[in-house]
Amino acid sequence: MLNTALYDDAGKLVLRLTLGGLMLFHGVAKLGDGGSLNWIAGQLSDLGLPGFVAYGVYIGEIVAPLMIIAGVYCRIGAAILVVNMLFAVGLVHVAELFTRNEHGGYALELHAFYTFTAVAIALTGSGRFAVKPD
């Protein structure tokens, strides 16, 4: 007989490691490139938001992925990542919202993957293979 709870928790672990690990690359890249943060601050300023809000990218792309990977307040980390992705699409990719890429796929398929995987993790939680299971 299969232990479905074990498989569910293992699946949640795979989702957490995939989402957190892949998003962490974006955050670490921004740490080494001050121009990215300045550009984001400029975009936010153009919308009337204070430039310091750009530092939120570090929360959304470094802190939240680490929370998700470790399984510490995983649902909160996933919700933060959803907000981060909504800001990314809203600031940079609105024009691509209903377009296809050069291969015929959805232009924002990677953004959609990050966003909806984070939604799934926010809804399902960390599973038992976590530092602080929820």
Secondary structure, DSSP 8 states (H G I E B T S, - for coil): ---HHHHHHHHHHHHHHHHHHHHHHHHHHHHT-HHHHHHHHHHHHHTT--GGGGGHHHIIIIIHHHHHHHTBSHHHHHHHHHHHHHHHIIIIIGGGTT-B-TTSSBTTHHHHHHHHHHHHHHHH---SSSSB--
